[in-house]
């Protein structure tokens, strides 16, 4: 049973960098069978795929967020992380990490079978 757990600050000031970590247990982030993504949900809106990291450390990002987003990993801790720079109040959301069902990069939420519980991040001064 794969489990994912997000961690990081719940409050970030405008113009700063949001940093979150996802700790994975019950499965390795270096396996070639799956990918690992960050997804967010702003208040009153739908889920938004942000980006993904694959087994070979390659990354892909949503075009709308690409200039501000970075995803990296620490294989020794079986963790992957999100950094979102120059945040504004519009980046306020519940942030999720999730595991896909296959090795392909996908933005479809139906292709993700394990999710973290989500962590609320508020951008405010």
Phi, psi and omega in degrees: 000118179279137176231140178234141181221120177276149175211152180152176182295144178270348182225128180229140180275150178305144181080350179274179180256128176276130180230124178230151177234141176245120177261126184252135174230154179082006179188151183264137179284354178263359178292145182277356185280338187226170170234167187229124189234162169248135182222143180228161177223103176294157181301129178076007182236175181276178178288140180234119176287133184254318182174174187215152171235136183257177185299332183266014179075008175285151182228151177220142186231155172299133181305326183288342183243356190305320184290344184244358190248141173218131176240132180223177181216159172234099185291334180292335179252359184055049181233151168228152191230157178239135169233128178236115186268165175050051185290153174231171177304336178291347176272000175297127186187169165271127182254131181240146164253149186210154178251136179275167180276344184218181183277353185276147176285126184217144176258356183280124183296335180290346180270005179248128185250342177230133183230150167286173182285345181093148178227132180282128174237125179248132177256113184200148176272000000 
